[in-house]
Amino acid sequence: MAKAFWKGVISFGMVVIPVRMFVATEPRTLNFHLLHNKCLTRPRQVLHCEKDEEYFSSRDTVRGFEYARDQFIVLNNDDFNKVPINTAHSIRILGFVESQEIDSIYYQNSHYIEPEDLGMKPFSLLKEVLSKTKRVGIAKVTFQRREHLCALRPFEQIMVLHSMYYHNEIVTHKNESEIMKQEITEAELEMAKSLVKAMSTTFKAESYQDDYRDALKKLIEAKLKGVTIKAPEEPKSEIPDLMAALKSSLEAAKKKSRQKEEVMA
């Protein structure tokens, strides 16, 4: 596992658990470089000061907060380390809630939490009690120069800390057009429920993959070979007969389920 990027404690009540934090996710998207379209050369990105009329590197920069127009106060690493906050080295649990109370729109990033040797028993106790009570710890912790609102939950043999958006960071949704209440017939509802039941499955993360990434790699390989690939057709936007669409979908879902059972038999 990668090196821990944060070390501190989990604290709740008078209990203190020494832990370390690791990055839990890693994007797998394909990376592209900006090139000069004339010669396909990667440009050198430089910083230029108009006042001094000179070029400089990122090593010659400092972090400044603009407290008034064109007026800055500079903060260095020592200043950030002195921020008077009690969550700088502590995952401070504020309370415990049922996980379904948290809407998924609040979740941001995930981090693995492991105990230090001295924290093995209280860590295991906290993980076990969260599992038994089906609750998560709502906490605050400071890293990467900001205080994060977090949810702490059990995960396999360790725990996972999900950083969350604060309420004022969630953009209020405003309907561009008024959504009128639609009349749903009992027959439509029952058919839709049957379709949902037929398509219900067990979530297995390993069974899903990034098809766009794979398709993009095929496109790159085709371009290298000089092969032209046609763009996919856009889906039809007209609304078909709802009951007919539900019935056809249900039949297709049942057929797919039968084929899967035959393969497994």
N, C-alpha and C positions, 0 to 999 in steps of 0.2 A: 504493500500500500504506500501511497505517496506520503511525503513528510507532512506532519501536522502543521497547519498554518496558524493555529491559535491554541493556547493552553490556559487553563483557568479552573474554575470550579462551577458545579451546579449547586445552587443554594435555594433551599425552601425551608421556611421556619428557621430552626437552629441547625438544620442538617447541611453539611458541606461535603461535596463529592468532587475530588480532583479528577479532571477529565482533559481530553485533547480533542481537537476538531479537525476533520479532514473534508476536502471537497468530495461530494458524492456524485456529481454529474459532469459529463464532458461532451460538448457538442461534437457531432460527427459530420457536419456539413462540409462540402468541398470548398476549398479556399481559392479565390481568384486574385490575381495581381493587377494593379493598374499599370498599363503600358502606354508608351508614346505610340499613337496610331501610325506614325510615319515609318518607324524602324522597329517597333515592338521591343523597345528597350525599357527596363524598369527605371522610372525616374527616381532621382535622389530627393527626398523630401527635406527641405531646409526651412529654418525659421529666419525671418528677416525683421529687423527693427527699423522702422521708418524714421524714428527720431535720431538714432545714432548712425543710421545708414550703414548697418553692418549685419552680416549673417552670423548666426550662433547656433549651438546645439542644445538639445534638451537638458544637458548637464548644466547649462548656464541659466536655467529657469528657476523660479521660486513660485510658491502658491500665494496668491493675493486675493483678498476679499474686497469687493468694491462697495464701500460703505457710503460713498457719495459719487456723483458723476465724475469719472476719471480720477477718483481718489481711492487708494488701495492700502489695506493693512496686510503686511506679509506675515504668514505663519510658517514656521519650520517644523521639522519632525519633533523636536523637543516640546514645542507648543502643543502639538496634537497629543503628545503623551501626557500633558499636564491638564487636559480637559477634565474638569471636576465632575466626573460621572461615576457612580458606583457599579456600573455594569462593564467596566473596561476589562476586568479579569474574572467576571462572574456571569454565568447564565442564571439570572435571578428569576425564579418562578414566582409569578404573581398570583396564580390560582390554577385550578384544574377544571376543565370543562369537557362535556361530551363532544366527541369529534364531529358529529353531525351538526353541531351548532355553528361550525365554521364553514361558511360558503367557500367553495374552491377558488373563487375569484381573488381571494386574499393571498393565496399561496404564491411564493416567488421562486426561491431556490432551496436546494436540499444539501445538508451536510451530515456526515457521519460523526457520531459522538462515541468515543471509547473511554473507558475508565483508566486512570493511572493505577499502578499496583496497589496503592494505599486505598483506592476508592472502589475496589472490586465488590465488596459486600453491600455497601449502601447503594451502589449503582444497580446491582442485581435486584435489590429490594425495590427500588424505585421503578425499574422496568417491569417487575412482576406485578406490583400493585396497579400500575397503569394498565397492564393487560387484563387483570382481574376486574377492574372497575370500568374498563372500556372508556378511559378518559385520556386526555392529552394535557400536558402542562403548558400554560400560556406564560411566556417569559420574555425578558429583554436581555440583550447582550450587545456589546459594542465591539465591532471590528470593521476594517476597511473604512475607517474615518466616518462611521455613522452608527447610531444605536438602532438595532433591528428589533422589531416585534417578531416573536417566534412561537412556533408550536413544537413541543418536544413529545415524541411518541416512540414506543417500542418498535424495533425492526430486527428480526432474526435474533442474533445473539447480542446486538448492541442497541443503540437508539439513534434516531434521526431527528435533526433539528431543521424544521422548515422555516426559512425566513419569510415574513409576510409583509404585505403592503399595509400601511396605516390607513385608517378609514378616509382621511382627507386626501389620500393618493388615488382613491378609486374615483374614476370619472363618472359623474352622474349621467345616466342614460336618459336621453330625450328623444321621444319618437319623432321622426321626420314627418310621418303621416299618422293620423289617428288610426289605431288598430281597433276595428269594430268587433264586438263580440259575435262569434259565429254560432249558428245553430248546428249542433252535432246530433245526428240521429242515433238511436240506440243500436241500430244495425251497423252503422259505421264504427261506433265505439267498440262493439263486440268483435268486429272483423279486425280492427286495429289491435285489440288486445290479443287476439289469436296470432296475429303476425308477430307481435313483440314476443309472445311465448315461444313461437317457432324459431325465432332468431336469438333467443336467450342462450347464453353460453357462460363459461367460466373464464375470467380474465387471466390470461397467461402472457406476461409481458414479452417473453421470448418468442412468441408466435407472431409478433408484429414487427415490421421493419420499415425503414424509410424508402419507399418505392421511388420517390422523386430523386433521391441521391443515386440509386441504382440506374434509373432511367437517364439521369444526367451523365453518368459515366459512360453509358452506351452511346449517347449523343457525341461525347468527346472522342470516343474510339471510332465512331463512324466518320467524324470530320477528319480525323487523322488519316483515314483510308480513302477520303474523298467521296464517301457515300452520303447521299441526301436522305434525310428522314422527314417524313410528312408530319405536320403538326396534328395533334389529336382533334377530332371534331368536337365542337362545343355542344353541351347537352341541350336538348330541346327544352324551351322555356314554357311552352303551352301546357296548361293544366288539363290532364286527361280526366275521364270519368273516375271519380274518387273510389267508388265501390269496385269498379272493374280493376283499377290499379291495385287496390288492396288485395283483391281475390287472386290476381296474377302473381303478386309478390308472395302471398301465402303459399301458393302452389309451388313456386320456385324454391322457397325456403324449405318446404317439406321435402322436395326432391333432393335438395342439397344435403339435408340431414340424413335421408335414406342412403345416399351414396357414401356419406362419411361412415355410417354404421356398417355398410357392406365392406368398406376398405379395412375397418378395424376388426371385422369378424374373421 
